């Protein structure tokens, strides 16, 4: 029985999404925003627009 109670704590949790204040786009917490390439207000990736 102890095995089942331990497995219950490993269930899937919903993703924690954050909303960017300037662009209003949502992305995962503590990760770079893929649309803008910013992380904590700093530009860390160059994002090219693709048609």
MMTF fields as JSON, N, C-alpha, C and O atoms, coordinates in Angstrom:
{
  "mmtfVersion": "1.0.0",
  "mmtfProducer": "UNKNOWN",
  "numBonds": 203,
  "numAtoms": 204,
  "numGroups": 51,
  "numChains": 1,
  "numModels": 1,
  "chainsPerModel": [1],
  "groupsPerChain": [51],
  "chainIdList": ["A"],
  "bondAtomList": [4, 2, 8, 6, 12, 10, 16, 14, 20, 18, 24, 22, 28, 26, 32, 30, 36, 34, 40, 38, 44, 42, 48, 46, 52, 50, 56, 54, 60, 58, 64, 62, 68, 66, 72, 70, 76, 74, 80, 78, 84, 82, 88, 86, 92, 90, 96, 94, 100, 98, 104, 102, 108, 106, 112, 110, 116, 114, 120, 118, 124, 122, 128, 126, 132, 130, 136, 134, 140, 138, 144, 142, 148, 146, 152, 150, 156, 154, 160, 158, 164, 162, 168, 166, 172, 170, 176, 174, 180, 178, 184, 182, 188, 186, 192, 190, 196, 194, 200, 198],
  "bondOrderList": [1, 1, 1, 1, 1, 1, 1, 1, 1, 1, 1, 1, 1, 1, 1, 1, 1, 1, 1, 1, 1, 1, 1, 1, 1, 1, 1, 1, 1, 1, 1, 1, 1, 1, 1, 1, 1, 1, 1, 1, 1, 1, 1, 1, 1, 1, 1, 1, 1, 1],
  "groupList": [{"groupName": "UNK", "atomNameList": ["N", "CA", "C", "O"], "elementList": ["N", "C", "C", "O"], "formalChargeList": [0, 0, 0, 0], "bondAtomList": [1, 0, 2, 1, 3, 2], "bondOrderList": [1, 1, 2], "singleLetterCode": "X", "chemCompType": "L-PEPTIDE LINKING"}],
  "groupTypeList": [0, 0, 0, 0, 0, 0, 0, 0, 0, 0, 0, 0, 0, 0, 0, 0, 0, 0, 0, 0, 0, 0, 0, 0, 0, 0, 0, 0, 0, 0, 0, 0, 0, 0, 0, 0, 0, 0, 0, 0, 0, 0, 0, 0, 0, 0, 0, 0, 0, 0, 0],
  "groupIdList": [1, 2, 3, 4, 5, 6, 7, 8, 9, 10, 11, 12, 13, 14, 15, 16, 17, 18, 19, 20, 21, 22, 23, 24, 25, 26, 27, 28, 29, 30, 31, 32, 33, 34, 35, 36, 37, 38, 39, 40, 41, 42, 43, 44, 45, 46, 47, 48, 49, 50, 51],
  "secStructList": [7, 2, 2, 2, 2, 2, 2, 2, 6, 6, 7, 7, 7, 7, 7, 7, 3, 3, 3, 7, 6, 6, 6, 7, 7, 3, 3, 3, 6, 6, 1, 7, 7, 6, 6, 6, 7, 3, 3, 6, 6, 3, 3, 7, 1, 7, 7, 7, 7, 7, 7],
  "xCoordList": [0.801, 0.0, 0.845, 0.418, 2.002, 2.834, 3.28, 3.457, 3.46, 3.879, 2.853, 3.228, 1.589, 0.548, 0.48, 0.211, 0.709, 0.665, 1.852, 1.732, 2.983, 4.13, 3.891, 4.277, 3.27, 2.993, 1.993, 2.022, 1.117, 0.107, 0.76, 0.209, 1.9, 2.563, 3.299, 3.732, 3.448, 4.148, 3.191, 3.587, 1.954, 0.981, 1.346, 2.104, 0.799, 1.081, 0.414, -0.745, 1.166, 0.637, 0.46, 1.216, -0.5, -0.671, 0.518, 1.143, 0.815, 1.922, 1.624, 0.484, 2.669, 2.518, 2.856, 4.02, 1.838, 2.032, 2.033, 1.26, 2.903, 2.981, 2.62, 2.842, 2.07, 1.703, 2.684, 2.902, 3.269, 4.201, 3.418, 2.373, 3.919, 3.197, 3.135, 2.121, 4.206, 4.235, 3.533, 2.831, 3.7, 3.121, 1.849, 1.16, 1.532, 0.342, 0.36, -0.696, 1.541, 1.642, 1.98, 2.67, 1.498, 1.753, 2.884, 3.021, 3.699, 4.811, 5.065, 4.528, 5.876, 6.163, 6.976, 7.764, 6.779, 7.492, 8.983, 9.343, 9.835, 11.288, 11.876, 12.911, 11.228, 11.718, 11.627, 10.89, 12.386, 12.384, 11.059, 10.526, 10.531, 9.313, 9.671, 10.456, 9.128, 9.536, 9.114, 9.728, 8.082, 7.632, 8.52, 8.769, 9.002, 9.787, 11.263, 12.085, 11.625, 13.011, 13.503, 14.708, 12.589, 12.976, 12.841, 12.021, 13.658, 13.596, 13.843, 14.904, 12.879, 12.938, 13.281, 14.065, 12.683, 12.848, 14.086, 14.312, 14.901, 16.113, 15.996, 15.426, 16.532, 16.533, 17.67, 18.836, 17.357, 18.38, 18.471, 19.48, 17.44, 17.44, 17.035, 16.224, 17.601, 17.136, 16.088, 16.346, 14.926, 13.807, 13.563, 13.379, 13.562, 13.306, 11.854, 11.286, 11.267, 9.895, 9.878, 10.581, 9.067, 8.976, 7.57, 6.592, 7.47, 6.171, 5.641, 4.557],
  "yCoordList": [-1.2, 0.0, 1.267, 2.289, 1.219, 2.414, 2.843, 4.033, 1.879, 2.198, 3.079, 4.033, 2.792, 3.589, 5.008, 5.945, 5.184, 6.536, 7.348, 8.561, 6.718, 7.444, 7.838, 8.93, 6.977, 7.284, 8.419, 9.152, 8.576, 9.629, 11.008, 11.961, 11.129, 12.428, 12.762, 13.901, 11.811, 12.031, 12.301, 12.211, 12.625, 12.862, 14.133, 14.972, 14.252, 15.41, 16.648, 16.619, 17.733, 19.0, 19.913, 19.794, 20.812, 21.727, 22.684, 23.034, 23.097, 24.019, 25.368, 25.833, 25.981, 27.314, 28.313, 28.479, 28.976, 29.938, 31.35, 31.678, 32.168, 33.569, 34.418, 34.013, 35.585, 36.505, 37.664, 38.317, 37.911, 39.031, 40.337, 40.484, 41.273, 42.522, 43.388, 44.039, 43.406, 44.308, 43.725, 44.454, 42.43, 41.844, 41.045, 40.661, 40.791, 40.025, 38.592, 37.972, 38.058, 36.671, 35.795, 36.236, 34.565, 33.668, 32.711, 32.272, 32.397, 31.464, 30.779, 31.202, 29.728, 28.986, 29.841, 30.688, 29.612, 30.369, 30.019, 28.868, 30.99, 30.842, 30.374, 29.709, 30.714, 30.368, 31.597, 32.541, 31.564, 32.665, 32.679, 31.625, 33.866, 34.012, 33.735, 34.486, 32.687, 32.331, 33.344, 33.407, 34.135, 35.102, 36.332, 36.877, 36.774, 38.008, 37.776, 38.629, 36.639, 36.356, 37.075, 37.259, 37.485, 38.195, 37.292, 36.374, 37.569, 36.878, 37.897, 38.519, 38.069, 39.021, 40.436, 41.137, 40.842, 42.2, 42.428, 43.548, 41.401, 41.549, 40.731, 39.64, 41.256, 40.552, 39.543, 39.936, 38.245, 37.227, 36.403, 35.735, 36.436, 35.741, 36.703, 37.604, 36.51, 37.286, 36.44, 35.306, 37.011, 36.308, 36.906, 38.115, 36.04, 36.513, 36.239, 35.223, 37.142, 36.97, 36.09, 36.361, 35.035, 34.147, 34.224, 34.232, 34.279, 34.384, 33.02, 32.907],
  "zCoordList": [0.0, 0.0, 0.0, -0.536, 0.574, 0.619, -0.773, -1.035, -1.656, -3.012, -3.702, -4.383, -3.547, -4.194, -3.637, -4.388, -2.374, -1.813, -2.298, -2.473, -2.517, -3.056, -4.506, -4.922, -5.266, -6.666, -6.8, -7.789, -5.831, -5.898, -5.865, -6.417, -5.243, -5.173, -6.462, -6.64, -7.353, -8.622, -9.778, -10.94, -9.478, -10.553, -11.319, -10.834, -12.501, -13.34, -12.777, -12.365, -12.768, -12.301, -13.505, -14.469, -13.483, -14.621, -14.729, -13.727, -15.95, -16.166, -15.528, -15.518, -15.0, -14.443, -15.531, -15.893, -16.05, -17.116, -16.555, -15.655, -17.094, -16.712, -17.916, -19.057, -17.668, -18.74, -18.749, -17.729, -19.904, -20.052, -19.959, -20.592, -19.18, -18.955, -20.206, -20.456, -20.993, -22.15, -23.37, -24.069, -23.648, -24.855, -24.595, -25.54, -23.336, -22.943, -23.478, -23.609, -23.788, -24.232, -23.032, -22.114, -23.038, -21.917, -22.272, -23.414, -21.248, -21.422, -20.091, -19.067, -20.089, -18.868, -17.907, -18.326, -16.627, -15.605, -15.634, -15.879, -15.389, -15.336, -16.664, -16.681, -17.77, -19.104, -20.001, -19.716, -21.084, -22.044, -22.791, -23.141, -23.035, -23.829, -25.283, -25.862, -25.897, -27.26, -28.319, -29.384, -28.05, -29.053, -29.106, -30.182, -27.942, -27.899, -27.63, -27.964, -27.031, -26.711, -25.469, -25.301, -24.592, -23.379, -22.16, -22.131, -21.166, -19.888, -18.793, -18.745, -17.926, -16.817, -17.278, -16.638, -18.392, -18.887, -19.726, -20.184, -19.944, -20.755, -22.035, -22.032, -23.116, -24.399, -24.381, -24.328, -24.424, -24.374, -25.654, -25.881, -26.494, -27.776, -28.869, -28.651, -30.04, -31.191, -31.913, -32.316, -32.062, -32.672, -34.04, -34.18, -35.061, -36.415, -36.77, -36.37, -37.516, -37.963, -39.207, -40.18, -39.167, -40.316, -40.886, -40.139, -42.18, -42.853, -43.201, -43.774]
}
